[in-house]
Amino acid sequence: MRGKRVARRAKLWSGRLGAATSSAVEAFTASVDIDSRLYRHDIAGSIAHAKMLGRQGIITAREAQKIVRGLKAIEREIDSGRFQFFPADEDVHMNIERRLTEKIGAAGGKLHTARSRNDQVALDMRLYLRDELTAIMERLAALKREFARAAKRNLDVIMPGYTHLQPAQPVLFAHHWLAYWEMLGRDEERFAGCRERVNMLPLGSGALAGTTLPIDRACVARLLGFPRISQNSIDAVSDRDFILEFLSAAAILFVHLSRLAEELILWSSREFGFVELPDRYCTGSSMMPQKKNPDVLELIRGKTGRVFGHLHALLTIMKGLPLAYNRDLQEDKIPLFDTVDTVKSSLAMARDIVRGLKVNRGRMLGAAQDGFMNATDLADYLARRGLPFRSAHQVAGKIVRHCIDHGRRIEELPLSELKRFSARFEKDVYRYLSVDSMVQRRRSAGGTARANVQRRLKELGV
Ligand code: ARG
């Protein structure tokens, strides 16, 4: 069936060439199995272009109308799965154009007036990414909300804060969680900035130099909702910065998602036991009946590799590419599409996991009371009572050593024992060393004190 069609029909661009393309070359150059996902945006761009051609009198109003109707019918055919894409027609653009002429006759051949696939594909990619960015930003906002909600629900939970993955100082779990709000907020800003630069009409640049025909680019921009049109036709057809920017923003987002995944994998381990993952987002083992594995989180962490890889791939494709359009640019599709898919699915998974997470406050508090995390505060206590901080640090260090040797916590030592290290200790030291007061004392702006975290949650509207 496919062969018959190929034999029956010449390529749309075959005029110049003396021999038919070999089928191996056809397979090598075709991109329709990948770029067919652009069909809605391709059709929207073509409809706007045809309307403009009609308004400018470059084609007749009747022809424009026929084209628009034909394109809408084709969109329905593709939507319903009745449309057959042919690799012999190379890409989504030519498959649709071919079908248009099949359906409406000679007028179909006029759609491509004053247009090249070079500015057409640049347009399609921008339209596509603009929509996907909107969808991605919604998912990002939804994930951020879950962090804030969980922070609010667990406002009084105290956990160990870590540096070097060693217990450092107790913090509010809510404070830790809101760190992710900040990271994802920066991701949001990056995607929003990217969207602004995506939002520009490249169509009307022709193959690279513009066109001799009296087109109205501002009209097409209006029809497609672009606030700006490109100012240099050469740049417009050769630029993929907007995709590089998206891939960079996605890579940074995945730095964040992979850190989240890693923390949750660690925290849900038996050894930590800080959280319990929702069962629906875990898997069992085919061999070991006791297992509950955090596969979804591991996959988020693992998929970070491919997202980074896609950025690297496109950077490599773009590097040293002469202006303007080169067929190399067709290779931008897989990195972009796969990154979009990976970002969307991972954000949705992360949101559900954060939403369904059970916080084990007892385990967190127990760990926060362990590990001598009040040693800094012990030194502060002495410094506040006039001991130079260096000496206070020495004393606190000796007390920690003593406690390790005797298997005790600092706050378990009776006052008489503490006084052997420094006469400045008084009864109030016990209150001073409790995890709760340690957290509440850290009131500097951006610190972990409950008052701060509460204020921040209010600012965030949670
Ligand atoms: N499929 C091509 C791409 O994605 C469309 C542009 C082809 N232009 C050309 N002059 N061969 O880049």
Residues whose N, C-alpha, C, O or C-beta is under 5 A from the ligand:
A	BS01	LIG	S31 D91 R117 N118 V121 L329 Q330
